[in-house]
Amino acid sequence: MDDPRHVPVLVEEVLRYLAPERGGWFADCTVGLGGHAAALLAAAPQARLIGIDRDPQALAAARRRLAPFGARAVLVEGRFSDLPQLLAAQGVGRVAGILADLGLSSLQLAQAERGFAFALDGPLDMRMDGPGDVGGRTAAQIVNRDSEDDLTRLFRTFGEERQARRIARAIVEARRQRPIETTAQLRALVEQVKSRPPGGRRRIHPATQVFQALRIAVNRELDELQALMKNAAEQLEQDGRMVMISYHSLEDRIVKNALRDLATGTVDPVTGRPHSESRVIEVLTRKPVRPRAEEVAANPRARSARLRAGRRL
Ligand SMILES: C[S@@+](CC[C@H](N)C(=O)[O-])C[C@H]1O[C@@H](n2cnc3c(N)ncnc32)[C@H](O)[C@@H]1O
């Protein structure tokens, strides 16, 4: 089950910005397979870590990987939008660092039955929480029930897909014949519908954006990230660090804007000037940190990674 090929992204940079050698509690909001967590605990004997993940399978893998660190690693199932409550439940108040490495783990991508990968044939599920997420909708439910307008909006806003309307229309037509239940069905449909971009060559697979949009909707990923960015600074002790790694522009925009707002402070409604004493964060990354070419060559998952970091004032 544990995927030996999972390589954490931008590890050196994560450690440089989190500075775990300061010791104390660190919250890894997306512990996944425990790659970053293991690197942090190995690098800093004074540090302890609360590893959070919404995926029970990921948590089981992290538990195995972090076992050598004993009580220094505490693993918690939950969503990072609930970070304050999850920390409080462990008796932890403010922490020395917060890490979020967004997106999917290679374990989730490698399992056809989770329905995340268009390269593998499986049910159109995409729930990160797994079947335990009883209140949520699967990707199949969205694809087979939402109106053409709603699907168009979804592919446009969460997938930045230019051919959203054509794809939504084709889905609605196809599902009249039979429901769209597998990743292979949806992939084939998108491949048929999407015209080639001018110039002929594509940088990414034609189904990439539709799959991304569905995944974001199923897991309410952008709401989750907004909530995390709203709470994270308050959970940091003074000089505490937050490090966020995003994998597409919608995520990166949320992180960038939230850090900018925290670094600006509240704006006086009369003068329009920010109150400098209300600044809570110093932004440590003027531009997003990107992986070096060697890292991308060794680990294709790193290709689109952008890291941004802040320090609590
Ligand atoms: C890219 S992986 C993390 C990999 C990890 N850094 C490592 O080195 O092994 C992202 C993980 O975040 C989890 N995740 C995504 N959104 C989440 C949320 N809102 N709350 C908790 N976990 C989440 C996913 O289930 C997945 O396991």
The ligand as a Gaussian input file, in Angstrom:
#p B3LYP/6-31G(d) Opt

LIG

0 1
 C        0.375000      16.216000      -1.421000
 S       -0.242000      15.184000      -0.163000
 C        0.852000      15.452000       1.166000
 C        2.113000      14.647000       1.077000
 C        3.007000      14.800000       2.285000
 N        3.491000      16.165000       2.424000
 C        4.168000      13.845000       2.253000
 O        5.316000      14.306000       2.192000
 O        3.957000      12.639000       2.290000
 C       -1.664000      16.029000       0.355000
 C       -2.453000      15.345000       1.454000
 O       -3.320000      16.317000       2.007000
 C       -4.538000      15.706000       2.330000
 N       -5.539000      16.779000       2.358000
 C       -5.975000      17.515000       1.325000
 N       -6.884000      18.415000       1.736000
 C       -7.008000      18.263000       3.075000
 C       -7.788000      18.924000       4.074000
 N       -8.617000      19.911000       3.760000
 N       -7.654000      18.522000       5.361000
 C       -6.792000      17.513000       5.683000
 N       -6.039000      16.838000       4.761000
 C       -6.144000      17.222000       3.480000
 C       -4.748000      14.674000       1.262000
 O       -5.607000      13.649000       1.714000
 C       -3.324000      14.184000       1.003000
 O       -3.025000      13.035000       1.742000

